C-alpha cells in the first residue's frame, strides 16, 4: 500500500543534516508498516525494536544511553552488524520506553551518521505521565494519518483517475468521470482511511458493509482500551463522553463544540483536559474560530470556540451506525448528518495535506467552514456542501467583508471557475494544498 509518507521518509534519509526521526500518529494508521517497507527498500538490514512486544530490550536503556554504549549491545542482542550507512535502527512503540526517546538526543549529538527512526502512538499522552521529556530540537518529526482520498484511489487501483482529478483541479476543467469519482468517494466516506479497513475493502470487493463496520469497531475498541490504560478512571469517563459525543456535535446545524451537548452541567474546565487527551492521542483535530479573515489567522483564533473532528471519517460513520444508503444524496432529514460527515472528510483531507484550517463566523448569523493561508499569503475560504445545492449567504457575507481573490466551494458539483468561486468536487479536496 503506497503512502505519501514514503516520499517524506526518503527525503529524510537523503538530507545532508539529518536528525533522528520521530514518526507520530494514532494507533493503526500504518506507522510500523510504512517504516518497515521503507527499511526493506532502502537499507541492507533493520534492527526493529518493538518496546511493547519486547519489554526485555528496555533493560538495555536503564543505564548508559549514549550511542557508544547502545550500539554494541543492540548488535549483540539482535546478532547483526549495525552499519551507519546501511542499517536502519527502528524504535517502535517508543512511548513504552521513555529512556529510548531520550537517547535520540545523544544520537543527534554524538552519532548523527546513524539512521534512527522512532514511532509512537501515544507519545503526548505517555510523556505527560513520565519523568522524561521530549528531545526538542534534537529530532526531526513527521505525522502519519489515515489514508487520504488520493491514497485510497491508489490502493483501489485508480491511480490514473487520481492523476486526472489533479489535472482538472489545476485547470478548473470539467471532469468527465465525475459520477464515477463521486461513487468512489461514497465508498471512502463509508470505509474511511484506516489502512486495515482499506486493505480489506480493496482485497475483498465483494465484502459486506457489516465486515467493514466490524473492523472499524475493533479499531475503536483499541482506542477505548488506551483511554482506560493511560487515563485515570474519572478522566476516562470524561474522555469517553467527549469521544462518543462528537457525532452528535457534528449532527447539529451549528457544528461548533458545545459542552452542554455532553451534559447540561458540563463546563469547559471539566472537559479541557479530556479533549486535549484525545488530541494528544491523535484521535481528534481542532478547528478554531477566527474573529477576522486576515493573516496571520492564529492571531485571531478564539480558543474558546472550536469544532472537533474525528481522525477518520469512516470511524465517524461507524459511530453513527451509518449504512451506505445513508450517504446517497437526498433532501430528507439526514441532510445535517451528511453535512457533518462532509465537513469531517474535508478536514481530514486538509490536515493530511499539511494545512492548518480555521473557521470564520458571526455567531447566530453566518459561518464559513474553513479558512487557510495560501503559499502566497492570502486567506482562502472554503465552503463545504454535501450535495449540489450550493446557495449560501455566509460565503457572500465573508466575500463582502474581506474581498478575497477567490473562494473555494467543495460540493458534489463538477470543477469550474466563475464569479470568483473555484468549484471543487468533494473528491478533489486533497488537491487544495
N, C-alpha and C positions, 0 to 999 in steps of 0.2 A: 504494500500500500504506500504509494508515493505521498510525501507530505512536503509542504513548503519549508518546514524546518530543516529539511535535508540541505538546501542551499545555504542556509544560515550556519549550519554545522560545518560545512565545507569552507565557508568564508572564515570561520573562527580558526580552523586548522591552518589555513593559508596565511593568516595575519602575521605580520612581522613582529608586532608587540602583542603576544598572546598571553592572556592570563588563564588560570584555571576557570572552567566554565561551570556555572550553576544553571541547570535546566529546571525551571519551576513549572507548576501546573497541577491541576486537581488530579485525584486518583483516576486511573483508567482512561486517560486521554492519549496514551501511546508513548510516553516518555522512554520507557525501557526499550520498547520495540524500535523506536527511531534511533536511539543511541547505538544499540547493538547492530542494526542494519548499517549504520554509518561506519561503525568499527570494522565490520566484515568487509566493507568496500574499500576502506582507506588505510587499514593497518594490518600488519603481519599477524599480530596476536593481541588479545584483550585480557586484561585482568579485571574481571567483573566481580565486585564485592557487593552483594545484596545484604545490607545490615539487618533487614528484617528476617531473612531466612538463615543467615549465618551469624548468630549472636556471638559465637566464639571468636570471630575475627575482631570484634570490638576490643578484645583484650590487648591487641597489638597497639591500640591507641591510648592505652591507660597511662603510659609514661612519656617517653620522648616521641614527639610527633613531627620532628623535622624530617625532610626527605632522606637525609643521610642515614637515619635510623629506620625509617619505614620501608624504604625500597628493598633492602636486603631481606627483611622479614617477610614482606609480601611475596617476593620472588621465591623464597624458600617454601612458604606456605602453599603457594599455587604451583610450585615445581615448574617454573618457567623463567625465561630471561625477560627482564624489563629493559627494553632498549628505548632510550628517549625519543628516537626518531621513528620507531616502528611499532610501539606498543601504546595502546590506549588504556589508561587506568580509569576505571569507571566505578565511582562510589554511588551505588544505587540505594534508594530509601535512606538517604543520609540523615534524615531527621531522627533516625533511631540511634545515631552515634554522633552527638554534637561535637565531640573532640575531632572527629574526622572532618567536619566542616571547618573547625578552627585550623586544622592542618593545611587547608588550602592557602592560608596566608603565607605559610612557610614555603610551600611550593612556588608561590609567586616570587617571594623574596630570595630564595636560595637555589631553586631549581626550575626556572621558567621554561627550560628546554623540554621538560616532560609534558606530555599531553594528558591532562586530567579533566574529567567531566564528572560532575556530581548531579544527581537528580533527586528531588524530594517532592512529596505530595502535600505535606502539611508543615512546611518549614516555618511559616509565620506563626502557626499555632504552637508547634513544638518548641520553638525558640522562646516564645513568650513564657513557657513553663520551665525553661532550663537556665542554667547559670552561664551558658556560653553565648557569645554574641556573634552576629553575622560579620564576616570579614569584609567590611565596607571598603571599597576602593581597591581591594586585592583580587577581585574576581570579575569576570565577565558574566552576564546573565541573559538568558533567553526565557521566554514563557511559551509553553505549548498549550494550546486549547483544543477543543473538539474540532473535527474537520469542518472547514467552511464549505459553502456550496460548490465552489470550484473544485476543491479536493474531492468532494463527493462525486462530481462528474468524472473526474479522473478514475476514481475507484470503480465507477459504473461503466467504464469503457466508452465514455463520451468526451474524450479529450478534444476531438475535432470540434464538437459543438462548443466546448468551453472556449476554444480559440475564436470561434465565430462570434460568440457573445461579446468578447472583449473588443473585437473589431467594430461591432455595431455600437458599443458604448462609446468608443473613441470618435466615430463618425456620425453618431446620432442617426443612424440609418435603420430603417425598418427591418426587423429580423424575421425571415421567412419561416423559421421553425418555432415561432413564438408559442403556439399552443402546445407543442411537444415539450418545450422548456418549462412551461407552466405545470405540465403534468409531472415532470421530474421534480420540480420544486415542491409540489404537494407530497411527493414521496419523501423528500428530505424533511419537510415540516413534520411529517409523522414519525420518521425514524430518527431524525437528528444526526449529529455528527460524532457520537461516541464510537471509536474505532471498532469495538467488538460488535456493535449493532450494525454498523455499515458493512463490515465483513460478512456478517450473516445475511444481510439483505442482498449484497452483490453476488454471493456464492449460492444463495438459495432463492432464485427468482420466483419460485412457486410457494415460498413461505407464507405463513398466515400472519395477520396483524397481532394475533394472540401471542405468537412466538416472539415478536419484536417487543411487545409490552412485557413479556416475562423477563427478557434480558435487561430491559430498562429498569424493571423492578429490582433485579439483583444488584444493579449498579446503585440505585437509590438506597437499597438496604445497606450496602457497604458504606455509603456516606453516613447513614444513620448510626452505624456501628462506630465510625470515627467520632461522631459527636459524643457518644457515650464514653468512649475511651479517653478523649482529650479534653473534656469539659466536666465541670462539677455537676452533680445531679440537678441543682437549681438552674444553672446556666443551660444545661442540656434541654430542659423543658422549654426554656425561652427560645433557644436556637431552633428547636423543632417547631415551635409555634410560628416563628418567622418563616422558616422553610416551607411549611405547609400552607402558610397564608399568602405566599407570593402569587399563586394562581388567582386567588380572589382579588388581590390588589390589581392585577392586570386585567381582570374581567370588569372592573368598574369603568364607567365612561371617562372619568379622570383617573389616569393610571398612577398618579402621584402616591407615594407610600404614605399611608396613614396609620398611626399606631392604634387608633381606636378600632380599626378593622380587625386587629388581633384580639383585643378585649376592650370593653368600654372604659375600663380604668387604666389602660396601658398608657404610659408616658415615655418620652424619649429616654430619660435617664434609666428606665428599666431595661430598655432593649438596645441601647447603643452598643454595648459590649457583645451581645449575641449576634447582632448584624455584622459587626466588624470581624467576629469569629468566622462567619460564613465567607466574608470577603477574603480573609487570610487563608482560608482553606481552598480558595479558588472556585467556590460554588455559586457566587453571585457577582454581579457587576453593578456598580453605582452609576447613575446618571444624574448630575446635579443641575438644578435650575440656575440660570443666569438672569440677572436683572437687566442686563444690556447685551445687545447683539454686537459687541465690539471686542476688539483684541486688546489685551490678552483675555480670553474667556475666563481663565481661572481667577482673575482679579474680581470678576463679577459673580462668582459662584456663591450661591446661598446654600450652605451645607445643612441647614435645617429642612430644606426642600429637595427631595430627591425621588427617583424611581429606582426600584430594584428589579433586575432581570436575572433569570437563571442562566447558568453557563451554557445550557444546551436546550434548544427549542424542542427536541424530541422528549427530553425528560419533563419539560413543562407540559407537553401534551399527555404524557403518561400520568401526571398528577391530576389532570382533568379527566382521565379515562376517556380520552378523545378517540373517536373512530374515524377511519379515512373519509367517510361520507360527511363528517362534520367540517371538513376542510374545503368542501365544494362551495363555489360562490352561490350565494342566495341572499334574500332580503329578510330572513327570519330573525328571531330573537337572539340568535347566536352571533350576530354581527360584532358585538363588543368583544366576544371571545376571540373571533378571528382577528380583530384589530389588535388585541393584546399579543396574540401569537406572532402576527406580522411585525410588531414592534420588537419583540424579543428576538426574532430572527434577524432583523436588520441590525440591532445592537450587537448580536453575535458576530455578524459579518464585519462590522466596523472595528470592533476591538481586535478581532483576528488579523485585521489589516494594519493594526498599529495606530488607529485613530482613537483619540480621547473625546468622546461625544459629551455634549451638554444639551439641555433643552431650554427653550425660552417660553415664557408665558406670562400673561397678565391674569392673576387669579380670578377665576369665575368668568373670564371673558374669552381669552384665546390662548392657543398654545401651538408651538411648532415642535415636533417630536425630537429632532436632533439638530445640533449645530456643531460644526467643527471648523478649525482653522486650516486653510489650504496651504500648500507649499509656497504660494505667492504671498501669503499673509492675510488674505481676505477671509471673511467669515462666510461660510456656505451653510444655508439652512436646508434641512431635509424633511420633507413632509412624507408620511407613510400612510398608505391606504391599502387595505387588504383586497379591495376589488377594483372595479373600473370607474366607480363613482368618485370623482376627484374634486368635487366642489368643496371649497374650504375657505372660510373667511379669515381664519387665523393666519394663513400664509400671506394673504393680501395685507393684513394688518402689519405683519412683520416687514413686508416689502415697502409699505408706505412709511414705516418708521425709520428704516435703515438703508433703503435703496441698494441692496446687494447687486453685484454684477449679474448674477443669475441664481436661481434656486433649483434644487433637485426635488423631483416628485417621484417617489417609489410607489408603484401601484401594479395592478395587473394589466395595464396598458403597455403597448409596444414602445420602442425607442422613438424619440423625436425631440425637436427643439423648436420652441416658438414662444413669443411674448416673454422672453427672459426665463422660461421654465424648461429645464432639461428633464425630459421624461425618461425614467429609468425603470424598466421592469424589475419586479422584486427579485427575480432570478439573477439579476446583474448587480445586486447590492455590494457584492465583494469587489466589484471593479471601482468603486468610488474612491478608494485610496489612491 
